[in-house]
Amino acid sequence: MAKITAGIACSHVPAIGVAMDQHITDQPYWQPVFEGFEYSREWNKKNKPDVVFLVYNDHCTAFDASVIPTFALGCAAEFTPADEGWGPRPVPVVKNHQEFASHIAQSLVLDEFDITIMNEMDVDHGLTVPLSVMFGDKTPEDDWGTLVIPLAVNVVQYPAPTANRCYALGQAIRRAVDSWDEDINVHIYGTGGMSHQLQAERAGLINATWDQQFMDILVNEPEKARKISHVEFLRETGSEGIEMVMWLVMRGALDEKVTEVHRHYHVPASNTAVGHLILENHA
C-alpha cells in the first residue's frame, strides 16, 4: 500500500527561486541559505519519493478575493507554473498522480473535510520553490522527478484555518494515503514561513527564538503545536507567519514519534526567516 515515509517543512521565499533561476546561489548573501539544502538534496536522492503531497498557499495567482477556498486539492493531470507578474519561473510543469489525488479527494470528503476540488490550477512560488530546493535546478524541458499532488491552503485572507484544523487534516490525509493499494513512497511537504511581516509598522519582523521553539515542539510535542492560536502566530511571527499552520498539516500526517534527520535555519532571506526540517517516520 502507499506509505508516507517522511515529512519536509520548508519556507517558500520567492527570492530563493529567483536566486536559483538567475544562477546567483553562490553569491555571499545566498550561500548560507543554499548550504542548508545540500544535505537535503542528497537525502532526497537516496529516499526518492514516487509522489510528493505538497501543502502550500497560493499568492493571488490561482485565486483572488472573488474565490477563497480554505483547502483546495489539485486533481488535474498537470499544473503550469504561474505568471506572478514577471513571467512564470523557468521550471518544469508539475505532473499529478491523478488517480491517487482523486482517491484522496473522496477519502477526505467522506472523512468530513469538505475540500474544494481543482481540475484546473496554475501553481506559483509557494509550490515550485520547495520543489526546487529539494530536487535542484530544472529547466522547463526537464521533469521534476516525482509526481506532485498540490493542496492549497488559504493563509492570505482571514479567517485562515486553525493549527488544530490543519493538524486534523494531516491525520485525514494519512488515512487516505494508507488506504491506497498501490505500493508507492509518499513524502508530504508543509511549506511557508517562518516569521516575517512584509508591511505596516512591523515590516521586517523576524523572531528567531520563537521559530526555533516552534520547530522543537512541532517535532517533539505536536499536540502542543496544534494548540497555537492565530493570535500567537500573529503576535510572535508577524502577519505572514500564519503560513506555518501548513507545517501542521505535514506533521499531522506523520507518526506521533518521528526522527529529525535534518534542520536548517537562516535569517534573513529577503526579509524572511528560512526554516527547513526533514522528519522520518519510525516504521
Backbone hydrogen bonds, N-H to C=O, Kabsch-Sander energy under -0.5 kcal/mol:
donor,donor_aa,acceptor,acceptor_aa,energy
2,A,180,W,-2.5
3,K,184,I,-2.1
5,T,3,K,-0.8
5,T,186,V,-2.0
6,A,186,V,-0.9
7,G,279,L,-2.8
8,I,188,I,-2.6
9,A,277,L,-2.0
10,C,190,G,-2.0
11,S,275,G,-1.7
16,I,13,V,-1.5
17,G,13,V,-0.9
18,V,14,P,-1.8
19,A,15,A,-2.6
20,M,16,I,-1.9
21,D,17,G,-2.8
22,Q,18,V,-2.5
23,H,20,M,-1.0
24,I,19,A,-2.6
27,Q,24,I,-1.8
30,W,27,Q,-1.0
31,Q,27,Q,-2.3
33,V,30,W,-0.7
34,F,30,W,-2.0
35,E,31,Q,-2.3
36,G,32,P,-0.8
37,F,34,F,-1.4
38,E,35,E,-1.2
39,Y,35,E,-0.5
41,R,37,F,-2.1
42,E,38,E,-1.6
43,W,39,Y,-2.9
44,N,40,S,-2.5
45,K,41,R,-1.7
46,K,42,E,-1.7
47,N,43,W,-1.7
48,K,45,K,-0.7
50,D,185,N,-2.3
51,V,185,N,-1.8
52,V,147,L,-2.8
53,F,51,V,-0.5
53,F,187,H,-2.9
54,L,52,V,-0.8
54,L,149,I,-2.3
55,V,53,F,-0.6
55,V,189,Y,-2.4
56,Y,54,L,-0.6
56,Y,151,L,-2.3
64,D,67,V,-0.5
67,V,64,D,-1.4
72,A,152,A,-2.7
73,L,116,T,-3.0
74,G,72,A,-0.5
74,G,150,P,-3.0
75,C,73,L,-0.6
75,C,118,M,-3.3
76,A,118,M,-0.8
79,F,94,V,-2.6
82,A,123,V,-2.8
84,E,82,A,-0.8
84,E,87,G,-0.6
89,R,82,A,-0.6
91,V,89,R,-2.2
94,V,79,F,-2.7
95,K,93,V,-0.5
96,N,77,A,-2.5
98,Q,96,N,-0.9
101,A,97,H,-2.7
102,S,98,Q,-2.3
103,H,99,E,-2.1
104,I,100,F,-2.5
105,A,101,A,-2.5
106,Q,102,S,-2.4
107,S,103,H,-2.7
108,L,104,I,-2.8
109,V,105,A,-2.2
110,L,106,Q,-2.5
111,D,107,S,-1.3
112,E,109,V,-1.7
113,F,108,L,-2.9
114,D,112,E,-0.7
115,I,113,F,-2.0
116,T,71,F,-2.9
118,M,73,L,-3.0
118,M,116,T,-0.6
119,N,117,I,-0.6
123,V,80,T,-2.1
127,L,124,D,-1.9
128,T,124,D,-2.1
129,V,125,H,-2.0
131,L,127,L,-1.2
132,S,128,T,-2.3
133,V,129,V,-2.4
134,M,130,P,-1.4
135,F,131,L,-2.9
136,G,132,S,-2.1
142,D,139,T,-1.7
147,L,50,D,-1.9
148,V,95,K,-3.0
149,I,52,V,-2.8
151,L,54,L,-2.7
152,A,72,A,-3.0
153,V,56,Y,-2.6
154,N,70,T,-2.2
155,V,153,V,-0.8
158,Y,156,V,-0.5
163,A,228,I,-0.6
166,C,162,T,-2.2
167,Y,163,A,-2.4
168,A,164,N,-2.3
169,L,165,R,-2.1
170,G,166,C,-2.2
171,Q,167,Y,-1.9
172,A,168,A,-1.9
173,I,169,L,-2.6
174,R,170,G,-2.2
175,R,171,Q,-1.9
176,A,172,A,-2.1
177,V,173,I,-2.8
178,D,174,R,-2.7
179,S,175,R,-1.0
180,W,177,V,-1.9
184,I,182,E,-1.4
186,V,3,K,-2.8
186,V,184,I,-0.5
187,H,51,V,-2.2
188,I,6,A,-2.1
189,Y,53,F,-2.6
190,G,8,I,-2.8
191,T,55,V,-1.4
192,G,10,C,-1.5
196,H,237,T,-2.2
203,A,200,A,-1.9
204,G,197,Q,-2.9
205,L,202,R,-1.9
208,A,206,I,-0.5
211,D,207,N,-2.3
212,Q,208,A,-2.3
213,Q,209,T,-2.0
214,F,210,W,-2.7
215,M,211,D,-2.2
216,D,212,Q,-2.0
217,I,213,Q,-2.4
218,L,214,F,-2.6
219,V,215,M,-2.0
220,N,216,D,-2.6
221,E,217,I,-2.2
224,K,221,E,-1.2
225,A,221,E,-2.0
226,R,222,P,-2.3
227,K,224,K,-1.2
228,I,225,A,-1.6
233,F,229,S,-2.2
234,L,230,H,-2.6
235,R,231,V,-3.0
236,E,232,E,-2.8
237,T,233,F,-2.3
238,G,234,L,-1.4
240,E,196,H,-1.5
241,G,196,H,-0.5
241,G,238,G,-0.9
242,I,239,S,-0.5
243,E,240,E,-1.8
244,M,241,G,-2.2
245,V,242,I,-2.2
246,M,243,E,-2.2
247,W,244,M,-1.1
248,L,244,M,-0.7
248,L,245,V,-0.6
249,V,245,V,-0.8
250,M,246,M,-1.4
251,R,247,W,-2.4
252,G,248,L,-2.4
253,A,249,V,-1.1
253,A,250,M,-0.8
254,L,251,R,-1.3
258,V,256,E,-0.5
259,T,280,E,-2.7
260,E,258,V,-0.5
261,V,259,T,-0.8
261,V,278,I,-2.4
262,H,278,I,-1.2
264,H,276,H,-2.4
266,H,274,V,-2.2
269,A,272,T,-2.1
273,A,195,S,-1.7
274,V,266,H,-2.9
274,V,272,T,-0.6
275,G,273,A,-0.6
276,H,264,H,-1.7
277,L,9,A,-2.0
278,I,262,H,-2.1
279,L,7,G,-3.0
280,E,259,T,-2.7
281,N,5,T,-2.1
282,H,257,K,-0.7
